[in-house]
Amino acid sequence: MNLSVKIFIALVLSVIVGLIAGAEGLPFIKWWIAPIGTMFINLIKMMIVPVVFSSLVVGITSLGDTKKLGRIGFKTVGIYLVTTAIAICIGFIVAGIIGPGVGADFVAGAQPKVKEAPYIMKVFLDMIPTNPIDSMAKAAILPTIVFALFVGVGIVKVGGERAEILTRFFDACAEVCYKIIAMIMEVAPYGVFCLLLPVVAANGPKVLLPLLTVIACMAIGAVIHTVGVYSTMARIFGGHSPLDFFRGMSEAMMLAFTTCSSAGTLPVNMKNCQEKLGVSREITSFVLPLGATLNMDGTAIYMGVCSLFVANVFGVPLGIEQMLMIVLTGTLASIGTAGVPGAGLIMLAMVLQSVGLPLEGLALVAGIDRVLDMFRTTVNITGDAAVAIVINESEKSAA
């Protein structure tokens, strides 16, 4: 049986068992089952820094040309920012049609604790690690990527036999990482079941029903962007039919949907792009780690939907200028948003502040943030793969 089918079955079973168990079975689930899901997530997290660092160094040394590196980097970041702006607009359109929060009688609870969104220069400052080993120990992806870029470029500049020794070393490290990831994925269905079961048992259907329109908007926006933008990109610029594209991405998409972590899904996404979608290793090793940090299209849809939802709940009209400000702020904010669960609330706080919407609205969204996170993370990692396909094809043409 296909691994993605097994993961889907585990997801369905977790919902059924969670609804049957309910709050009464929650203590047992939290004590005996939830830790197994945490162990699975920890196994994936264990491989994030090693696979990002080694793969990125290998990707840069494989390019062998700093001009080529700059060209690919420029194209990658440009596509990511454009698709992010499109995603926010899709969120606005879907939410404008469905109207989430219109006529709702919510009483905003206490404002959830959300980290203050970093200003843009702080993001650029934090990109440069003062201690790269410390950054890797803390799993800070952006500084790790920057350090890997410098190491890779340094190896290319040195050249010769000494550079070849390091290139072969990092290549071997990357191969070992891929083998370990394959071992971890064998237990993915069990990890997914144990991860989702406590979430379903704790929340149940009652928590989701009052905010069903928000979830519906997010789901519809995610499908429109994934099918309308990503599969179209893969078809027109990458030569992959939508069926081939989604079949190749099925494992990564299911894992992203259940773990809500772009960074955590990165190793599997890299494996799928290389083995099932035919993207070269040098492209996946550069484009996908970059996308795990920069490409937040799912979060962009989420911002468009949730900002309109908050505006509707509190009766605050949004003009064209405010919507454009949300698009601009959200696109720039995506640069500094880490690919970890819950980071979308940081971006939403920044967006709400930029247009003067009440931050109390975060309390409403926070209640269903885990469900929304499933959709936005799936969109994020699918977009990373679509861009990798486009870049891979464009480099073939340029060769």
C-alpha positions in Angstrom: 0.0 0.0 0.0 1.2 3.5 -0.9 2.7 5.4 2.1 0.5 8.5 1.4 -2.6 6.2 1.5 -1.5 4.8 4.8 -1.0 8.3 6.2 -4.5 9.3 4.9 -6.0 6.2 6.6 -4.2 7.1 9.8 -5.7 10.6 9.6 -9.2 9.3 9.1 -8.8 6.8 12.0 -7.5 9.6 14.3 -10.6 11.7 13.6 -13.0 8.7 14.2 -11.3 7.5 17.3 -10.8 11.1 18.6 -14.5 11.9 18.2 -15.5 8.6 19.9 -13.1 9.1 22.8 -14.0 12.8 23.4 -12.9 14.7 26.5 -13.5 11.6 28.7 -10.7 9.7 26.9 -8.3 12.7 26.8 -6.3 12.0 29.9 -5.4 8.5 28.7 -4.6 9.8 25.2 -2.4 12.6 26.5 -0.6 10.2 28.8 0.0 7.2 26.6 -0.6 8.1 22.9 0.3 11.8 22.4 4.0 11.2 23.4 4.4 8.8 20.5 3.3 11.6 18.1 5.8 13.9 19.8 8.5 11.4 19.3 7.7 11.2 15.6 7.8 15.0 15.3 11.1 14.9 17.1 12.5 12.4 14.7 11.7 14.7 11.8 13.0 17.8 13.6 16.2 15.8 14.3 16.9 15.8 10.5 16.0 19.3 9.6 19.3 21.1 10.3 21.6 18.2 9.0 19.6 17.9 5.7 19.2 21.6 5.1 22.9 22.3 5.7 24.4 19.4 3.9 21.9 19.6 1.0 22.4 23.3 0.5 26.2 23.1 0.5 25.9 20.2 -2.1 23.5 22.2 -4.1 25.8 25.2 -4.3 28.9 23.2 -5.1 26.9 21.3 -7.8 26.1 24.6 -9.4 29.8 25.3 -9.5 29.3 28.9 -10.7 28.5 31.9 -8.5 26.8 33.7 -11.4 24.5 30.7 -11.9 23.8 30.7 -8.1 22.8 34.4 -8.2 20.6 33.8 -11.2 18.7 30.9 -9.6 18.4 32.8 -6.3 16.9 35.9 -8.0 14.4 33.9 -9.9 13.4 31.8 -6.9 12.8 34.7 -4.5 11.0 36.7 -7.3 8.5 33.8 -7.9 8.0 33.3 -4.2 7.1 36.9 -3.6 4.7 37.1 -6.6 2.8 33.9 -5.6 2.5 35.2 -2.1 0.9 38.4 -3.3 -1.5 36.4 -5.5 -2.3 34.1 -2.5 -3.4 37.1 -0.3 -5.6 38.4 -3.1 -7.2 34.9 -3.4 -7.9 34.9 0.3 -9.6 38.3 0.0 -11.8 37.2 -2.9 -12.9 34.0 -1.3 -13.6 35.7 2.1 -15.4 38.6 0.3 -17.8 36.1 -1.4 -18.5 33.9 1.6 -18.3 36.7 4.2 -16.9 34.9 7.3 -17.9 36.6 10.6 -20.8 38.6 9.1 -23.5 38.8 11.7 -21.5 36.7 14.1 -22.1 37.4 17.8 -18.7 36.6 19.2 -17.3 37.9 22.5 -13.5 38.1 22.1 -11.8 36.5 25.0 -8.4 37.3 26.3 -5.8 38.2 23.7 -3.6 35.2 23.0 0.1 35.5 23.7 1.8 36.2 20.4 5.4 37.0 19.9 6.0 40.5 18.6 6.5 40.5 14.9 10.1 41.5 14.0 10.7 44.7 12.0 12.2 44.1 8.6 15.8 45.2 9.4 15.8 42.9 12.5 15.0 40.0 10.2 17.9 40.8 7.9 20.2 41.3 10.9 19.2 38.0 12.4 20.0 36.3 9.1 23.7 36.7 9.8 24.7 34.2 12.5 27.3 35.4 15.1 27.8 31.8 16.0 26.6 29.4 13.3 26.9 26.3 15.6 24.6 28.0 18.1 22.1 28.8 15.3 22.1 25.2 14.1 21.7 24.0 17.7 18.6 26.2 18.1 17.4 25.0 14.6 17.3 28.6 13.4 16.8 27.9 9.7 17.5 31.3 8.1 21.0 31.8 9.7 21.8 28.1 8.9 20.9 28.7 5.3 23.1 31.8 5.1 26.0 30.0 6.7 25.6 27.1 4.3 25.6 29.5 1.4 28.9 30.9 2.5 30.4 27.5 3.0 29.2 26.3 -0.4 30.5 29.5 -2.2 33.8 29.2 -0.2 34.2 25.6 -1.5 33.5 26.7 -5.1 36.0 29.5 -4.8 38.8 27.3 -3.4 38.4 24.7 -6.1 40.8 21.9 -6.8 41.5 18.7 -4.8 40.9 20.3 -1.4 37.5 21.5 -2.4 36.7 18.1 -3.9 37.3 16.4 -0.5 34.8 18.7 1.2 32.3 18.3 -1.6 32.4 14.5 -1.3 32.1 14.8 2.5 28.9 16.9 2.4 27.5 14.8 -0.5 27.9 11.7 1.7 26.3 13.5 4.7 23.3 14.4 2.5 22.9 10.8 1.3 23.0 9.5 4.9 20.3 12.1 5.8 18.1 10.9 3.0 18.4 7.3 4.1 17.5 8.2 7.7 14.5 10.2 6.4 13.3 7.1 4.5 13.5 5.1 7.7 11.5 7.7 9.6 8.8 7.8 7.0 8.2 4.1 7.5 6.6 4.9 10.8 4.8 8.1 9.6 1.3 6.6 9.7 1.6 5.7 13.3 3.1 9.1 14.2 0.3 10.9 12.4 -2.4 8.9 14.2 -0.8 9.6 17.6 -0.3 13.3 16.7 -3.8 14.1 15.6 -5.8 11.9 18.1 -5.3 14.3 21.1 -6.2 17.3 18.9 -9.5 15.8 17.8 -10.4 14.5 21.2 -9.7 17.8 22.9 -11.5 20.0 20.4 -14.3 17.9 18.9 -16.8 19.2 16.4 -18.3 21.9 18.7 -15.3 24.1 18.7 -15.1 24.1 14.9 -18.8 24.6 14.0 -19.1 28.4 15.0 -16.1 29.2 12.9 -16.9 26.8 10.1 -17.0 29.7 7.5 -13.4 30.7 8.2 -12.3 27.1 7.8 -14.3 26.8 4.6 -12.7 30.0 3.2 -9.3 28.7 4.1 -9.9 25.3 2.5 -11.4 26.8 -0.7 -8.6 29.4 -1.0 -6.0 26.6 -0.5 -7.6 24.5 -3.2 -7.9 27.4 -5.7 -4.3 28.4 -5.2 -2.9 24.9 -5.2 -4.8 23.8 -8.3 -5.1 27.1 -10.1 -1.6 28.5 -9.5 0.8 25.7 -8.6 -0.4 22.9 -10.9 -0.7 25.4 -13.7 2.9 26.5 -13.1 4.0 22.9 -13.1 2.1 22.2 -16.3 3.1 25.2 -18.4 6.6 25.8 -17.1 7.6 22.4 -15.9 5.9 19.9 -18.2 4.1 18.0 -15.4 0.4 17.3 -15.7 -1.6 18.1 -12.6 -2.2 14.4 -11.9 1.6 13.7 -12.0 2.3 16.7 -9.9 -0.1 15.9 -7.1 0.7 12.2 -7.2 4.4 13.0 -6.8 3.6 15.4 -3.9 1.1 13.2 -2.1 3.4 12.0 0.7 4.8 15.5 1.5 1.3 17.1 1.3 -0.2 14.5 3.7 2.7 15.0 6.1 2.4 18.8 6.0 -1.3 18.6 6.6 -0.9 16.5 9.7 2.3 18.0 11.2 1.7 21.7 10.3 5.4 22.3 9.8 7.0 23.4 6.6 10.5 22.9 8.0 9.5 19.5 9.3 8.2 18.4 5.9 11.3 19.7 4.1 13.3 16.4 4.1 10.3 14.5 2.6 9.6 17.3 0.1 13.2 17.2 -1.1 13.0 13.4 -1.5 9.7 13.5 -3.4 10.9 16.3 -5.8 14.0 14.4 -6.7 12.6 10.9 -7.0 9.0 11.4 -8.2 9.1 14.8 -10.0 12.5 14.6 -11.6 13.9 17.8 -10.2 17.7 17.8 -10.1 19.4 17.5 -6.8 21.2 20.8 -7.2 17.9 22.7 -7.6 16.0 21.0 -4.8 19.0 21.4 -2.5 18.9 25.2 -3.0 15.2 26.1 -3.8 13.4 24.0 -1.2 15.3 25.0 1.9 15.0 28.6 0.8 11.2 28.1 0.2 10.7 26.6 3.7 11.7 30.1 5.1 10.5 32.5 2.4 7.5 30.9 0.7 4.4 31.4 2.9 1.6 31.4 0.3 -0.7 29.3 2.6 -0.1 31.8 5.4 -0.9 34.6 2.9 -4.3 33.1 2.1 -4.8 32.8 5.9 -4.0 36.5 6.3 -6.5 37.6 3.6 -9.3 35.4 5.1 -8.7 36.2 8.7 -8.2 39.9 8.3 -11.6 40.1 6.6 -13.1 37.9 9.2 -11.8 40.1 12.1 -13.0 43.2 10.2 -16.5 41.6 9.8 -16.8 40.5 13.4 -15.8 44.0 14.8 -17.7 45.9 12.1 -14.7 47.6 10.7 -14.9 48.3 6.9 -11.8 47.6 4.8 -11.0 50.0 2.0 -8.9 49.4 -1.1 -5.9 51.2 0.5 -6.1 48.9 3.6 -6.3 45.8 1.5 -3.3 46.9 -0.5 -1.5 47.5 2.7 -2.3 44.0 3.9 -0.9 42.6 0.6 2.3 44.6 0.9 2.8 43.9 4.7 2.0 40.2 4.3 4.3 39.7 1.4 7.2 41.4 3.2 6.4 39.7 6.5 6.6 36.3 4.8 10.4 36.8 4.6 10.8 36.6 8.4 8.2 33.9 9.3 9.7 30.6 10.4 8.2 27.4 8.9 7.0 26.1 12.3 3.5 25.5 13.7 1.7 28.6 14.9 4.0 31.2 13.2 1.0 32.4 11.2 -0.3 34.3 14.2 2.8 36.4 14.2 2.2 37.5 10.7 -1.5 38.0 11.3 -0.7 40.3 14.3 1.6 42.4 12.1 -1.1 42.6 9.4 -3.9 43.6 11.8 -1.7 46.3 13.3 -0.8 47.7 9.9 -4.4 48.5 9.0 -5.7 49.3 12.5 -7.8 46.2 13.1 -8.4 45.0 16.7 -5.7 42.6 17.9 -8.5 41.0 20.1 -9.5 39.3 16.9 -6.5 37.0 17.3 -8.3 35.3 20.2 -11.1 34.2 17.8 -8.7 32.9 15.2 -6.4 31.2 17.8 -9.1 28.7 18.7 -9.1 27.2 15.2 -5.5 28.0 14.3 -4.4 24.4 14.4 -7.0 23.5 11.7 -6.2 26.5 9.6 -2.5 25.6 10.0 -3.1 22.3 8.3 -4.3 24.0 5.1 -1.7 26.8 5.0 1.3 24.4 5.6 0.1 22.1 2.8 -0.1 25.1 0.4 3.4 26.3 1.5 5.3 23.1 0.8 3.4 22.4 -2.4 4.4 25.9 -3.6 8.0 25.1 -2.8 7.9 22.1 -5.1 6.1 23.9 -7.9 8.7 26.6 -7.9 11.5 24.0 -7.8 10.0 22.4 -10.9 9.8 25.8 -12.7 13.4 26.7 -11.8 14.6 23.2 -12.8 13.0 23.5 -16.3 14.2 27.1 -16.8 17.8 26.1 -16.0 17.5 23.2 -18.6 16.5 25.8 -21.2 19.4 28.1 -20.1 21.9 25.4 -20.4 
